[in-house]
Amino acid sequence: MKIILFLALVWTGLCANNYDISDSKLGPRFDGVGAISGGGATSRLLPSYKPSVLSDILDYLFLPNFGASLHWFKVEIGGEALATEGAESSHARTLQELQNNPNYKRGYEWMLMVEAKKRNPNIKLYGLSWTWPGYLGRGNPWGNVELTANYSLSWVMGAKKAYGLDIDVIGVWNERSYSTGYILALRRGLDAAGFKNTAILCDDSKYACAVDILKDKEFADAVTFVGGHDPPTPEATQTGKPVWFSEDFHQKGGEPGAAVWAHQINTRFIQYNMTATFAWNAIDSFYPGLSFDNTGLMNARCPWSGQYEVLATIWSTAHTTQFTQPGWFYLPLGTGSGLLKAGGSFVTYVDHKGGGKSDFTIVVEKFSKNGGISAETATMCLGGSLVWAIGTPLNVWTSSFQNGGSPHYFEKATSVTPDSSGCFNLNIPLNSLWTVTTLSQGSKGSHTIPSTCEPFPLPYSTTFESCTPPAEADYFSDVSGSWECVDGSGVHGIVMRLQTDSHPISWESAADTTPIGVFGDHYWSNTKVSVDVRLNSASDSFMLAVRANLANTTDHNALDLEYVFPGLWLSWDTTGTFTLSDQANQGKAILKGKLPKVPATGTWHTYVLSVRGDLLSALMDGVAIFTSVNVATHGQSGWVGYGALEWGHHPDFDNFAVETA
């Protein structure tokens, strides 16, 4: 009844404006709406949910006519360096693996793509590298473009060989440089390997490659889509190729981000003639406190409780995705799409059948960050072949964001019927989102969700025996480098090992940190952690931390990045020397000294690091390394941290336990 009243109580005194909706001329092909997992490790906590709960979560993203019903799923091709929130494992971390035996079991993006396809066989897949293994170059991967092209090709081949997945689009290098030679080599490799239908998008940055497309026909023929993370340049538009907003959104999830996202989906076409847009990110499933927290279409950050959040952003996505498909057509500005005269916008999508009764969907949004808009009555009049719908009830779905009282999201409303002249009225208040469609499908799906996220459970301990190699153990979040479960042999069985062989090629110079990870809750203050550690070579090292945190300059309006990982970081190596530092990477030494014994290569030792109040103590095999060091000026809370001092180190750890000190 509430929604019926929302429509039926005609807003008297509204300005009335007329809009033509005619398919007498079609606009460009609609390529779809997608979202991104990666850039980096944005889905890291998902595999730690119970399978039944994980299945429910993925329904909201991928299941048609249930939630966001995404048309596209874009994933990171892991390169093992920090790519915003963390690092993702590579399928070929060494040259020997690339040439002989890539490992397609690493990481969780494969699982997510399989689950997406299971729910929607028509969903399209898109892969992009943020970082690269170090053997492909130092600083950038274009020194040997044939080798780098083979690396990307092997990922596409692995998707097909190991999982039966067809990759529809592959990008170049997220927000970094491109290489015409690499793209040409990749195109040749894809074609020769039977992947002619895998398109290349260039350049997932600022459209610089459009200049080369305009002057080089061979290069132009190799590129199918032009994509970037900003409004397109004139050169991008001049290529005549479909232009995509290949990373968009960048808002807080829920409100008001949901309203902004609806506005973006509409206006990327209206303002820039862009035919696809991708939200970064699909789901915020990483520890709160890492960069760009709470910027997903939904949140899943509490696997230990099974709790997750279906945000309003899911439903603002559904207004478009549940009632359109890639391959439909936009209607042009002035005859089906455009800006509303009292502020806001509308876009019409048509499933053009050529002489038949074409289904159509109209999405109307009335939002503004800066004011200057008002409620209005929109009179929409059908023309062209769409007049077939005269006298036919059109289905209506509505959302109301921050509209006073209680908002509502994606609710079925009273239908509207075009009159004998093909016209119908919509009374559109501020902060509302509407879908009018000939399609009878669409639903607001729901699963039972635990209402609260309980704090991370302490005490916690694991021997890693339930972790199947090469998976990452539950709740361990690799910030940089790849730490995986391996068979450690002997009484220790399964252990966690740093697997990255060489310094990866970073996405962002400020993210070029040593291999580290975090665990638990960044609000932990009085913490005791115990762990068994083995250094496997004479050059190995290990780091253990409490009150580990992230301090950077990122916010949602300025994308300048500076990653600093303060905390109480205890490091040691096979010489028996230890250092207590205030940062994980090039920090200031608080204390230096010698361990009670030298940790000989291949031997296991138990280390304990405990902080309570202002005092920090450490043990090795029950013997004090130091006691009651005053750390009052070095932070009050943070995760447990783990790491190594250098790339190419391969320490193991096992029998990990955390409790309140």
C-alpha angles and dihedrals in degrees: 000000000000092000093044089055090048088062102031099052095083111216100238117211094029118142111253120223132178126224128185119225107191135150093200083116125025127218125214125310113277109235099188148245122284144167136218134240108194141029075137139343092312090149096044098123096047096087089056093065119097109266094248092051092044089053090054092049093051091050088066091055104037115013110106115245093007111084134328090348091198119210093203136031115199118192138186119252097222120240100169099243128108110279102176108299098017149316131287126212122257123232089218110028094165134041089241091057092048092051099040117015123001112196111232094179095074121104132008103262090088090057092047093050091049091050091047091053091045090059097039117018089190096058112118124228130218128183129199135174120229094172136012138212113269097243089070091068146301113271096351136025099230101090091093106021094180091057093047091047089052089052092054092042090053089057091053090046092049092052089057099038099044102031109015090243123150112211107217099190135016123193132205119235122330112252093335139093126308133211124218089204092054093049092049091048092048091049091051091047095048092049094047092049093052099261100117089136093060104098126209121228119200131233119341089206131062101332094257091145090065089080090059092045090057095051104033119058095189090053091044090054091053094055121071102176135028113213140174146158097246136046109297125268120238088254091055091054092045093058090077089223123123108274119213134194088227095184118027143144104058091174137124110273118250117019131027090009092062091059092047091050092052089050091049094050090055102038099045085073098036096049103030108016089240114162104201137028133192127204119223104240131023095193135002099226102151134093116292107246096048120107120300094006116193099018101125133106083245138001129240106168103134112067093154089064097032089233124142137161128238101205130202087255090073090058097044086055091050091058087073107022100050092056104039140049135201106269095047116111134241117234110233128255110280096022103056109343136049147093119316112244093235093043133286128067146254133208128190123206121194130197090213111206099173108244096357131096101286116208114228139189128201119199116195125186130181109191135128134177091201105040121234095124133103140190116273146175108244115203107200118194123196121224141169115028091336089083085088085086094063106127092011118119111242118212117242130202123183142188128189119203123194090337098145122275116025118347120221130205131214100340126167109245137188112298123245124221123208110235125230090284091052096252133130134172131235118192101210121194125194119283095021135130124204138188121193113184145162089221117100093201125095132098141182101239123205141188129185109268127191106249100224139039107227119213116268105284117254136227093044129174138168137182091192091232091128092054113099113215129275092024124109113247119254115279096003106124116198110215094180129000127018121277113188141174111259136169102266093187125225126045094332094065111178114024137169115255135184102240105179108113103194142014106288124224104260127222093216126025091222088057093057096115132149117267109286141144140192136223137192127356128345089214093064109121111165102043138165120191127183126188141163112231133191123191106210102196138027091257097049126118139177137207128204123184145182125196088025112170145164122247115180141144097244122128134156095264102041119048097194105131130206115165118203123167108201122182142101102303118183113193133180142167140197093283089070093243119136133193128194108206136180093226136036094230122045092334129166114271113243094180138357131192149115127298117240087254137008110261098230118213112275096015127119123231133176118233128190125193117186132177128182122169108322097338129092127189134179136196136194115200089339095308120112119256088181136334136215098356108178109240099166093130096048107078134290105234145014149123128297106262134205132184152120132260097234143023114258093040115125110193122166128218132190144163092045117187135173130187139158111277 
